[in-house]
Amino acid sequence: MTFELLFRKPGQADRVVVSWQHHFDAQDGYSMAEPFEATATGAALDVDRGDQLVLRYTGQSASLPMAYVPNGDGARTKGRIPFVDLPR
């Protein structure tokens, strides 16, 4: 998977703030979350009201392009709902 944090400013093209990759091995069913946590440093941004940060994830496999599913079930599947923690 390729994960990207994008900066979206109205009227401008999306800008990649930071990007990273991670390989997930296939799991037996969808009953348990696959643990993954990453720390990445991106560029400082000049922000205005209406700007957005977008977490984009893209599959890289030619045979199974999108096998990754973000954990929206949280603790019920021993995981956490995906989030981005930003510095103050």
Phi, psi and omega in degrees: 000144169251126177251136179224139170256116184255146173256121183244115178247129181309132177083001180233162177289148176301144179240129177284121178274316179202153182215147176205163180236153177208139178262130175249131173277147180300136179258161178275093181084187183242025186277340182230144179285147173269114184295135175201132176216139181224150173238130181219146179253127179244176180289150173291148184237144170267111187249151176230162175305134180098346176289155182225151167253135182236126172267113181248137176233139185226130177287149183244359183277135178285331183270334180218083192294339183215072179270346180277134176231121179300144182282101176266000181265350176057227187297337180299334178245025181058039179227192176229149175290133182304141179206164176238127179257116184257147175291158178269000000 
